[in-house]
Amino acid sequence: MVKIRREKENVVEGLSIWSSGVDAVKWGSEFKLNSSEDCCRACKALCRGDDGPCLCDSWVFCGFRESCGPRFGECWLKKQKDTLEPDRRDSGDQVIWTSGIVFGKGQGIVGLETQYGILHIKLYPDCAPHSVAYILELLALRHCAGCQFYRAENRSSSWDSKGNHIENAPFGPPYALIQGTLEAHGTIFKDIPTEVCPTIRRGSVAWVGPGPEFFISLANHNEWKKAYTVFGSVLPEDMEIAEKIAQLPTKPELWNILMSLFWRHLFHYGSGESKGVMQT
């Protein structure tokens, strides 16, 4: 389970997540709470230990008193067949439900595969629920044609191999990152709202503005404060792959080959469950 980074839980309003073929862990008709934050915490409470497996991985709350009527306060706790492909029942401004996803240990990891290896990315649904919802939408498409890297800047002599800034060294350029876009051909991209997340650290995956441009940081950028929405992080053991990509010659034909992407299924990192992977 992703640890909470601030007291107020982040949720996606106007989204109803179901659990087809699986009974609810707790039925909202018999389980009412005061807020979506309380509903989210109730789901997390069903996770075993610190970052352990979760008996509940999704929740739905009816929090609009006038629209919900007698269903106001209902908190449905659910278990998905695959948390990376939740059963999205309805979405939009007219939907009265508020929903969220909880990832257990070994879950919530997607892979960005290149000929240099797979960059496993741990998603942050707690602090970036809108961003994670968009990534899951991409995953459902089974492709990401149009997604690509188009910028690479190495650490130079400004940051050490652990991402720490060297005293008195400039903060760039180069800015120690690889940058690209996550917008699939044939889809209409909607700006992602700014979400309160950690500052940029080595391995952080963040949007440029409201997206779909994104970057993977090769260094700690405390000087950027919280200017970017961080929606995930590359697992430490995969940062060598990101470093290698950053060192590639900037030849157009090489980069076109590198980032012709689509989605496919592999396995959850460290477990036997399926997970989504973007592949060249």
Secondary structure by P-SEA (a helix, b strand, c coil): cccccccbbbbbccbbbbbccccccccccccccccaaaaaaaaaaacccccccccccbbbbbccccccccccbbbbbbccccccccccccccccccccccccccccccccccccccccbbbbbbccccaaaaaaaaaaaaacccccccccccccccccccccccccccccccccccbbbbbccccccccccccbbbbbccccbbbbbcccccbbbbbccccccccccccccccccccaaaaaaaaaaccccaaaaaaacbbbbbbbccccccbbbbbbcc
